[in-house]
Amino acid sequence: MADEEPVDQKRYLEESCKPKCVKPLLEYQACIKRIHGDDSGQKHCTGQYFDYWFCVDKCVAPKLFTKLK
């Protein structure tokens, strides 16, 4: 049993939290569609990307820290 590979709880919890962050995900996807085809490279969706992951992380954090040793 000591040779078992530990399971990454964070990935599991992220998947369970993603449905709670649909609004930021849709905003990110809308941004991607808006800038698709921009050849200048000046437009980006960094803010929307970080908003989405902030939402996921905010949901995961309290659950994750109770599982860590």
Residue frames as qw, qx, qy, qz and C-alpha x, y, z in Angstrom:
[[0.000, 0.885, 0.466, 0.000, 0.00, 0.00, 0.00],
 [0.334, -0.755, 0.093, 0.557, 2.94, 2.34, 0.60],
 [0.384, -0.114, 0.590, 0.701, 3.95, 1.97, -3.06],
 [0.285, 0.719, 0.624, 0.109, 0.66, 3.34, -4.37],
 [0.251, 0.272, 0.168, 0.914, 0.84, 6.56, -6.32],
 [0.049, 0.451, 0.518, -0.725, -1.00, 9.35, -4.46],
 [0.230, 0.667, 0.636, 0.313, -4.14, 10.68, -6.12],
 [0.159, 0.079, -0.006, 0.984, -4.12, 14.38, -6.98],
 [0.022, 0.613, 0.715, -0.335, -7.19, 15.67, -5.15],
 [0.041, 0.525, -0.028, -0.850, -6.86, 19.12, -6.70],
 [0.138, 0.082, -0.703, -0.693, -7.65, 17.88, -10.21],
 [0.150, -0.422, -0.893, -0.046, -10.69, 15.99, -8.96],
 [0.076, -0.647, -0.479, 0.589, -11.94, 19.01, -7.01],
 [0.039, 0.357, -0.300, -0.884, -11.34, 21.33, -9.99],
 [0.159, -0.161, -0.823, -0.520, -13.56, 19.12, -12.13],
 [0.185, -0.575, -0.780, 0.166, -16.29, 19.20, -9.49],
 [0.106, -0.631, -0.243, 0.729, -16.05, 23.01, -9.23],
 [0.148, -0.037, 0.527, 0.836, -16.03, 23.83, -12.95],
 [0.064, -0.577, -0.736, -0.348, -19.85, 23.62, -13.27],
 [0.261, -0.783, -0.410, 0.388, -20.11, 26.37, -10.64],
 [0.221, -0.582, 0.208, 0.754, -18.00, 28.69, -12.82],
 [0.519, 0.493, 0.633, 0.294, -20.00, 28.58, -16.04],
 [0.158, 0.963, 0.187, -0.112, -20.44, 32.36, -16.33],
 [0.200, -0.794, 0.432, 0.378, -16.69, 33.19, -16.36],
 [0.536, -0.049, 0.759, 0.367, -16.11, 30.26, -18.73],
 [0.438, 0.702, 0.545, 0.134, -18.72, 31.55, -21.17],
 [0.029, 0.971, -0.063, -0.227, -17.19, 35.03, -20.99],
 [0.391, -0.535, 0.630, 0.406, -13.77, 33.55, -21.77],
 [0.523, 0.249, 0.756, 0.305, -15.16, 31.53, -24.69],
 [0.308, 0.887, 0.342, -0.038, -16.97, 34.61, -26.04],
 [0.142, -0.870, 0.320, 0.348, -13.70, 36.55, -25.89],
 [0.500, -0.213, 0.737, 0.402, -11.88, 33.79, -27.77],
 [0.472, 0.581, 0.632, 0.199, -14.52, 33.97, -30.52],
 [0.105, 0.968, 0.115, -0.197, -14.28, 37.78, -30.63],
 [0.146, -0.809, 0.464, 0.330, -10.53, 37.84, -31.15],
 [0.759, 0.082, 0.602, 0.236, -10.34, 34.81, -33.45],
 [0.593, 0.633, 0.323, 0.380, -8.61, 35.91, -36.62],
 [0.127, -0.980, 0.117, 0.094, -6.77, 38.84, -35.02],
 [0.847, 0.343, -0.098, 0.395, -3.47, 38.81, -36.86],
 [0.086, 0.836, -0.263, 0.473, -1.98, 41.74, -34.94],
 [0.658, -0.075, -0.633, 0.402, -1.54, 39.76, -31.74],
 [0.017, -0.348, 0.287, -0.892, -2.62, 42.79, -29.73],
 [0.686, -0.338, -0.036, -0.643, -5.93, 41.36, -28.50],
 [0.311, 0.137, -0.909, 0.240, -6.03, 38.75, -25.76],
 [0.666, -0.492, -0.343, -0.444, -8.36, 37.15, -23.24],
 [0.418, 0.194, -0.701, 0.544, -5.99, 36.97, -20.30],
 [0.293, -0.215, 0.386, -0.848, -8.39, 38.73, -17.93],
 [0.816, -0.062, -0.125, -0.561, -11.25, 36.37, -18.71],
 [0.749, 0.163, -0.631, 0.120, -8.94, 33.37, -18.43],
 [0.224, 0.184, -0.670, 0.683, -7.78, 34.42, -14.97],
 [0.522, -0.182, 0.186, -0.812, -11.36, 35.25, -13.90],
 [0.865, -0.014, -0.382, -0.325, -12.40, 31.70, -14.76],
 [0.686, 0.099, -0.635, 0.342, -9.52, 30.05, -12.89],
 [0.074, -0.284, 0.479, -0.827, -9.99, 32.41, -9.93],
 [0.731, -0.178, -0.015, -0.659, -13.57, 31.15, -9.66],
 [0.881, 0.036, -0.471, -0.031, -12.44, 27.52, -9.83],
 [0.456, 0.242, -0.611, 0.600, -9.63, 28.08, -7.31],
 [0.311, -0.318, 0.323, -0.835, -11.95, 29.90, -4.91],
 [0.865, -0.144, -0.131, -0.463, -14.28, 26.90, -4.96],
 [0.840, 0.153, -0.493, 0.165, -11.46, 24.34, -4.64],
 [0.195, 0.535, -0.544, 0.616, -9.38, 25.94, -1.87],
 [0.539, -0.417, 0.417, -0.601, -11.58, 25.29, 1.18],
 [0.973, 0.008, 0.006, -0.230, -12.19, 21.68, 0.12],
 [0.745, 0.454, -0.415, 0.258, -8.58, 20.97, -0.80],
 [0.065, 0.584, -0.573, 0.572, -6.97, 22.21, 2.40],
 [0.750, -0.333, 0.336, -0.462, -9.15, 19.90, 4.49],
 [0.986, 0.159, -0.027, -0.037, -7.73, 16.92, 2.54],
 [0.497, 0.645, -0.470, 0.341, -4.05, 17.86, 2.74],
 [0.828, -0.396, -0.310, 0.247, -1.87, 16.32, 5.41]]
